[in-house]
């Protein structure tokens, strides 16, 4: 009874934290006014084997209603037709500059090196890094710049809408935002008068040019697989203001096209946490199990195993009710598939499976593979 009461109290605190996060999370808005003259924004797109996505991404960027921007696309030694597609589109639009990536140096992750090369070529006073699998509403640049100026941010990132194609993706992908927003006190971190790390998601990173280079750019995080998180840490460490906002009205991302790619992506994130602190990963996974998965097993036991009424039944039902309510709040905010709410245990189980596999790879020194590149202990990448 005491244990179940502790779980119920913990879930209530998670619900309170989520409510405060959603209430305080700023959102990109249409119809924003811009300073005169509008500063040049460099939109920087690293692309490796993105022939399925790059045309859609560039088409959405070409339709921006912002008056002063350039688009730089770096072909990061792709093995498919990415480079040819970019060259073809660029011939009809002088705002697009194709770049060919250099060979990856030792000690760098591929994405960090690609972004660093892009930043060196950029002319804008603002640098916006976006992934090649993102799509952007016409008001994205206008809205993002206005929000960054209003919040006086050194780094503006946040939560794009995550698209899902298959049923497994619709079940598993929404779990990520759910865990972040129920655990991470964004409302407190971003309102603090002291500079504190917030949350950075690499699908969308907007810097004032001087702030990006003040921390050393991507070179400062060149060996980090989760370079976006560490860029946020560097901004905070140098006294800058990092802000996470709701990007979903203007930015969407189709980051995985199949279950295998999704599994690799989950492994990459968890492998990085395991590299930093196996203890922290163990605590996080234990907390995720006891608070977000175990109540469903307890409910099944109360309904189908225990004979007669049980004093715990009300508590367990309330636990499951709070979990599903929190899932509904998050999924509604970011327009995720409704089926994900009811199949929550399956989505969380996929996360646990990814964690187990990532830990095993870390334990045997096998490293992690991403975009056909292997990052292991020997590569000095973590």
N, C-alpha and C positions, 0 to 999 in steps of 0.2 A: 504493500500500500504506500509506504514512504517513497519507494523508488518511482512508482507511477506518478505520485504527486510531484516529485522533483521534475520528471519529464514534462508534465503538464505545465508547471510553472516556467520551465525553460522555453517551451513552445509559446507561452503567452508573451515572454520577453522578446522572442523572435518576431512575433506578430506586431508588437509595439514598435520594434526597430524598423520593420518593413513599412509600417504605416507612416512613420516619420520620414523614411527615405523617399517614399513615393510622393508624399506631400511636399517635400523640399526640393525634389529633383526638377531642375529647370528644363524647359523644353524648347527646341528650336521652333520659332514662330515665323509665319509668312508676313510679308509686308513690312519688313524692317527697313528703317532709314539708314543710309550709309553716310560716312563722313565725305566731305568734298575737299580735294579730289579723292576718289576711291583708291586705296593702296593696291599695288600689284600683289596678287596672290599667286604663288607657284604651287600648282597641284602636282604632287609627285607620286608616281605609280610604279612600284617595283613589280615586275611580272616575270614569273618563271613557269613555263608550261601552262599558260593560261589561255590557250586558243579557244576554249569553250566559254570564257567569260569576258575577255578583254574588249571585244567589239561592243558589247552591251554597256560595259563600264564607260568607255570613251564616248559612246553616243549620249549617255546621260550627262556626262561632263560638258560636252559640246553645247548642250541646251541650257546651260546656266544663264540666269538673267542678270548676273553680276557683270559689270562693264569692263573689268580690267583684270585679266588672269591669263596665265600660261599653263600648259599641261606638258609635263615631262614624263615620258614612259621609258623605263630601262628594261631592256630584254636581258634578263639575268641568265644568260647561257642556256636558253630553252632548247629542248630537243624536239619540240613540235613547231607548229606554224605561228607561234605568237609574234615573232619579229616581223614576219611578212604581213600579217594583219595590221599591225601598228603602222608599218611603212605605207601601206595602202591607204589607210585612213588619214595619215598625216599629209599626204599629197594634196588633199582637198581642204586642209585647214591649217593655216600658218601658225595658229596658237599651239599646235601639237609639235613637240620636238622628240623624235625617237633617239634613244641612246643605246649603245651596245655595252653590256657589262664586261668588266675585266675579270680574269680568273680569280677565284676566291682565295685570298691569302690565308695562311695558317693562323688559327686563333680567332677567326671571325665566323659568325653565323652568316648564312647566305643573305637573309633579309636585311640584317644590319648593314652589311657591306653594300648592298644594292641601294639602300636608303641614303647611305653616306655619299655615294657617288652622285645620286640625284641632287642632294643638298648642295654639293660643290658646284653643280651646273646651274642651280636655280638663281633667278634674278630678283625674285619678289621679296618684299619686306615682310611677308607672311609665308610660312611653309606649311602646306597641308599634305600629309602623307595619307594616302588611302590605298586599300588593297584592291587588286585587280578584279576580285569577285564581288565588289560593291556596286550598287546602283544608287543614283542620286536624283532627288527631286529638283526641279529647276531653281528653287529658292534656296538650295543648300548653302552655297557660298555666302550669299547675302545674310542668311540667318545665322550661320556659324560665326562669321566675323562680327556681326552685331552683338552676339552673345559674348564672345571673347572680349570685346571692348568694354561691354557693360560690366563684366565680372572681373576685369583687369587680370586676366589669366596669363600665365607663362606657358601653360599647356592646357588645351581644351580637348577632352576626349569624351567617351561615354558609351551609350548603349544603342547601337544600330538595331534595326529589326532583323532578326535571324530567320531566314527562310528555310523551309524544310520541304523536301520532295517526297521521300518515302515514309512509310509508317514508322519504321525504327527511328528515323531522324526526328519525326514529329513527337515521338515519345521522349527521346533522350536530350535533344538540344535545349529545350526550355529549362531543364534542370539547372543549367549553369547560372542563368540570371536569378533563378529562385534562391540558390545557395548564396550567391553574392549579396543580394539585397536583403535577405533575412539575417545574415551574419555581420555584414560590413556596415559600420555606423557612418555612412556617407554624410548624413544630415549633421552630424557633430563635427566630423573632420573638415567639412567644407565651410562651416560657420565659425570655426575656431579662428581667433585672431593670430595665433601662431601658424607658421607654415607647416602643414602636415601632409604626408603622402595620402593621396586619394585613390583613384582608380583610373588606369589607362588601358584602353583596348586598342590594339595595333591596327585595327581596321580603319581607324580615323584618329589622327593626331595632328592638331593645329597649334603651331608655335609662332610667336613673333620671331623673326629671323635672329635678332640679337640674343634672345633667350635660348634658342636652340644651340647656337655656337658658344654661348657663355658656359654651358655645361660640357662642351666638347662634342656635341652632336652624338651620332650613333657610335662613334669611336669609344665613348665612355661606357658603352654597354655591349661592346663588340663580341664578347664571349658568352653572352646571355641568350639562352633559347627564348625565354620570355622577356625579350628586349623592351616591350611596351611597358610592362610593370616597372622595370628598372629605370626606364627613362623618367617615369613619374617620381621614383625615389630620388634620382639625381636632381630633378627640378626642385623638390622639397629641400634636399640637402644644401642646395645653393641659394635657398631663401626665396624661391619662386612660388607662385600660387598655381596649384594644379586643380582643375575643375572637371568633374564628370557630369554630363547632362544627358537628357533623353534625346537621342538622335533619331528615334524611330519614325517621326513624321517626315524626315528628309533623307534618311540613309537606310538602305537595306543591304543585307549580305547573304550570299549563297555560298557559304564557305565549304560545304561538303556536298559532293554529288553522289556519293554512295556510302554504304555502311562501313566499308573498309577504310575510306578516307576519314570518316568520323571517328572510328576507333583509333587511327593513327594520331588524330588531333588531340583526343582526350589523353592518350598516352604521353604525348609531348608535354602537355601542361603538367601532368602528375609527375612525370619523370623529373621535371625541373624542380618541383617542390621537394621531391625525394633527394635530389642532389644537394639542395640547400640544407634541409633538416629532416632526416627520417623520423625523428621524434615528433616534429610538428605535423608531418603528414599522418603519422599514426594517430595522434590526438584528433586531427580533423576528421579522419575517416571513422574513428570510433564515435565521435559526436554525431556525424551524419547518420550513422547506423542507429544509435540509440534514440535520436530525436526525430528522424525523418523516415525510418524504415521499420524499426522494431514495433511501433504502435500498430502497424497493420497486422503483424503476426499476433500481437496480443489481442487484437479485435477478432481475428479468425478463431483464436483459441476460446475467447469468451463466448462467441456465438455458436461454435460447432463442437467444442470439446467439453467445456465445463457444463455440467448438468445442473439445471436450476439457475436461480438468479445469483449474481455475484456482485459484491460491493464495488469491485473494480470496473464493472461494465460501464458505468456512467463516466468514470474518469477516462477510460480507454476510448470511448466514443467521442468524448470531447477532444482528446488528443488528435484523433484522425480528422475530426471536423475542422480543427484549427489548421492542420496541414493542408487539407483540400481548399480551405478558404484562402490561405496564403498563396497557394498555387494559382487559384482563380484570379486573385488580385494582380499577381505578376503577369500571368499569361494574357489577361485582358488589357493591361497597360501596353504590352508590346505586341499585341495582336498575334499571339501564338495559337496553334491549333488547340481547340477546346478538349480534344481527346487526351491530350497530354495530362490534364488534371486527373482524370480517372485512372490513367495507367501510370501514375506516379511511382509505384513500387518498381515497375519494370524499368523506368528511366533511371532511377537511382541505382538499381542493380547493375545496369550497364556501366555506370560510373565506377562501381566497386570492381567490376570485372576489369575495366581499364586500369584501375589503380593496382590491382594484383599483378597484372601483366607488366606494368611499368616498373614496379618494385622488383620483380624477378629479373627484368633486363638490367636494372641498375645493380642488383646484387651480383650478377655474373659478369658485369662489365661489358654487356652487349651494346650499350648505347641506345640512342633513339634515332629513328629515320624520319626525315621530313623533306619533301620535294626531291626525292631521290638522292639526298645527301645523308650520310651517316655521321652523327655526332656522338663521340664516345669519350672516355677519359683521356685517351691519347690525343684527341683533337684540342684539348684545353678549353672545350666549350661546356657550359653547364646551364 
